[in-house]
Amino acid sequence: MNFESNENDFVVEDSGFELNAIFNKLKQRWLIILISIIVCLALGFLYTKMSPPLFKVESMFFIKEKESPLAFFGSPSIIESSSMGLQNETIILKSKPVALEVLKELDFQVEYFNEGTFVDSEIYQSKPVIIEVNWKSPQTIDGYLKIEWENETDYTLSYVDEAYNKLLPDGSKVAFEFNPQPVKFKFNEQLKNNELDIKVLKVSSEKSGSILIKLRDLNSLASTYSGSLSIEPVERGASIMLMSVTSPNLQKGEVYLNTLMKIFLEMELDQKNQSASKTVNFIDSQVAGVADSLRYFENQLENFKSSNKIYSLSSESSSVYERLIEYENQLAQEEFKRTYYQSLKDYLANENYQDVIVPSGLGIEDPFLNGLIKNLLEFQSEKSRMLASQTEASPAVIEANRKIADLNKSIRENLSNVDLNSIALIRDLKARIAEIDKSFANLPKTEQNLIRIQREFTLSENIYNYLMERRAEAAISKASNEANNKIVEPAKGGYQISPTPLKNYLIAFLIGLFLPVAFVVIRELFRTKIEDVHFLENKLKIPLLGTVLLNKKNLSNLVVFDQKKSGISESFRSLRANMKFILPKDKQLTFLVTSTISGEGKTFCAMNLAAAYSLTGKKTVLVGCDMRKPKIFSNFDLTNDVGLSTFLSGQLEDYSKIISNTKYNNLDVIVAGPTPPNPAELLFDSRFEVLLNHLKATYDVVVLDTPPVGLVSETLDLLTLVDCSLFVFRQNYSQRTFIDAVNGLKTNKGVKNIFGIFNGVADSKKVAYGYGYSYGYGYGYYEDDKKSK
């Protein structure tokens, strides 16, 4: 076995060592890791059992991409793209107002639960009781109410939770101040008190049972469902949307999603029918007076013909009559249009866009005016939809208001021109009618009266037919309207998304594994002391001569003498054997034992190494060179009155007078002596080198217990006077930076024959034998260790 120090032999990559050291520590703590995993898996099981189920229900809905309402002007805008239209539609679908409309059609305000061991499960169908709630009265909400019954007629209602809210008829909520006592009441009768106004209807045949109910207000339900709704394209760029909602009950999720799509289509269709409905209402308001006039003139015409016995006009009268009717029909239609123009002006001036009617619905064929008003109505509708999810201050709404204002101005300017043209046409028609009226004087009096009555009847009839024709067209348009959007695939079935047992157990397993591993890793990252022999071997650039077990009995520091058959004594004997490999055999041996700081066990190691050599018959002397903190004398029952400091200071000339014999064969001791004011200078004195030469000539083994090299400087000068130097590191005491300090003596100062000792190792299962080899001593293997158990 070669202990020659080769620097390259002791350079090890840090990363490989660190991982290996951590892995070894994890192996030592396998039981803790196993317990952590089991505990986390148990917590994962409880979490899975105690988490309420959550289901995901999906459907597909087609949203038609709309053209820009301002395409008539050809002006691009940030809100005119089809993608923006799709986004607006999805935002509206997810808005709270739409959710409110859906929930008003559903009976979701009363929730029913089966009481479970870990979690209460919500039920929607097959309920044993049905709760009818009078929402016009105050109600207790947001907490469990338990209904129990033992017969077919009576039930008991009790308050389960500690806190509730009370919903007032105006929609506001107040906190519940107390927990009411249970109430016993009869089925199918109205229960009305300060907390509730409900009727419990029993619909099952079970004679006894119980159920939990919870009353909810629409606003909180709308927030819940609108927040749980997710909408995204089925494929990138597609306008078919995948709609999904999460719900604690699968059936409720299906019902809500299907009702949402139905309500949204109805809202779209209602919006499209508004124009036709307004046209019909406007015509109905005009046709009522025309119908009365028509009946009046019809009766008058029949009476006149009957009383005057005249049933037809002459050819001359017929010619005049036909021209007159033609002009009056034109005049009536033009006056009807002017009535519309005036109404439209009033609506635009007041910005009352909901009552505006498209001219084409009334038979006014003006392409430019029709286009302007159609764009205005469509854009106003788009703005209303944007306001469902945005505010007036949003850029899109501000841009919409600007466009609407521009359209309003353009339409009013166009109306002024159209109205002027209409006035001129009415004036011309009236002049023509007046000319024809003059020709009546040449006709017989009877025919004049007949023409007058018949023209009034025909005019009313033509106006009535015109209005009814337009009304029929508007009604047909309304009946033929259908929503642009449509349901592609209704919601049916779903799947559970929470809790997922496999996922929970996997996460629990990983957490259980991660926590102890993270603890070990973090502890290792922030560790500053040497705790592992492998770490020392890999970092140290000098050979590790061996390890010394921890003196657990702590009865005596001279363990080689007092605990001869113990593992710790064997470790010193092993060190003594290893010394043979680094120094010539049967040659006088002089070495020093030191450490970086005090407390690492250098004195302990020096004493026991000296004892180990004395037991082999070698004449050994132990020299206490640590004159600052002398310790050796007390372990050998000696005094410290005379020692090394006495000789080096010149108080004694004969070195033999400072040598003390011990009760142990072949072992003498030179104690440090009284602490001098200048211990460093004394060790540098030539008298110390003379003393050391005398000791080498007299003793087979000279062991120097020197001061720590990290605290004093005199030890460094002693390194050149000895055959080898032993540096002591102590487990869980020596700092890791001490390794670099010792490595510096070899690499920077060029000191040779330096060796390391790892002292105070608590784990006896694996102790370094030297230069990377190890074997287990094991307390209990030796007799003295058995006695200590």
Number of C-alpha atoms within 10 A of each C-alpha: 8 8 18 13 17 11 14 8 11 16 14 14 10 12 9 9 15 16 12 14 17 17 15 13 16 17 12 11 14 12 11 15 19 15 14 20 21 16 15 21 21 15 15 21 15 12 17 21 15 15 14 17 20 16 21 21 25 24 22 21 21 17 20 16 17 14 11 21 18 22 12 12 12 9 9 11 13 9 17 17 14 15 15 14 20 20 13 20 20 17 18 20 22 23 19 22 17 18 27 20 17 21 20 12 12 13 11 17 18 16 16 26 20 14 14 9 7 13 15 16 15 20 16 15 9 9 15 15 17 17 17 15 18 15 17 12 17 21 25 25 24 18 18 22 21 21 20 17 21 13 11 14 12 14 22 16 18 18 19 15 12 11 15 19 19 22 25 16 13 10 13 12 16 11 12 16 11 9 13 12 9 14 12 15 17 17 18 16 11 17 17 14 11 11 17 19 18 19 19 19 16 20 11 13 8 13 10 12 12 19 18 22 22 16 22 19 21 17 15 14 17 22 16 15 22 20 15 14 20 17 20 16 16 14 10 8 8 14 19 22 21 18 23 21 24 26 23 17 19 23 18 22 24 24 16 22 24 19 20 21 22 16 17 21 18 14 15 15 17 16 14 18 21 16 22 23 18 18 25 24 14 17 19 14 11 15 20 11 12 19 15 12 17 20 14 14 20 18 11 17 21 13 12 17 14 11 8 10 9 12 11 12 15 9 9 9 19 14 11 15 20 12 13 21 18 13 19 23 19 16 21 17 18 18 16 15 19 19 12 18 19 13 15 23 18 14 16 18 13 9 14 11 17 13 17 23 25 22 21 18 20 22 15 15 11 11 10 12 20 18 17 19 22 21 20 24 21 16 20 19 17 19 20 13 15 21 16 17 16 17 12 13 9 11 13 18 19 14 16 20 16 11 16 20 15 12 21 20 14 14 21 18 12 14 18 14 10 16 16 12 11 18 14 10 16 20 11 14 20 13 13 14 17 12 11 14 15 9 12 18 9 9 13 10 11 14 17 19 15 20 21 15 17 20 19 20 20 17 24 25 20 19 22 21 15 17 23 16 14 19 23 13 18 24 17 12 16 19 11 9 14 16 17 14 18 17 17 14 14 18 23 15 14 18 12 16 12 17 17 13 14 11 13 18 19 13 15 23 20 14 17 21 19 15 15 20 18 12 11 16 19 11 12 15 11 8 13 14 16 21 21 16 21 17 16 19 22 20 18 22 27 29 24 26 27 26 29 28 24 17 19 12 13 9 10 12 19 20 24 24 15 13 20 17 17 25 27 29 26 20 22 25 21 19 21 19 14 18 18 13 14 18 16 10 10 9 10 16 20 22 20 26 27 29 28 23 20 16 15 23 19 26 25 21 23 26 26 22 25 27 27 27 23 20 18 12 12 19 18 29 29 25 26 27 26 28 25 17 14 19 17 26 19 11 12 19 10 14 14 18 14 19 27 27 28 22 22 21 18 11 10 16 13 11 18 13 13 21 18 20 15 13 10 12 14 20 23 23 24 25 31 29 24 18 18 15 10 12 18 18 12 21 22 15 12 11 17 18 14 12 17 18 12 13 19 17 12 14 18 20 23 27 23 26 29 24 29 23 18 16 12 16 12 20 24 16 11 18 18 13 15 16 17 20 22 21 22 30 31 23 23 18 16 23 18 18 12 18 19 14 15 23 19 14 16 17 14 10 9 10 17 17 21 23 23 27 27 27 26 22 22 16 14 18 12 16 24 23 19 21 18 15 11 14 12 14 19 17 20 14 13 18 14 19 18 12 9 11 8
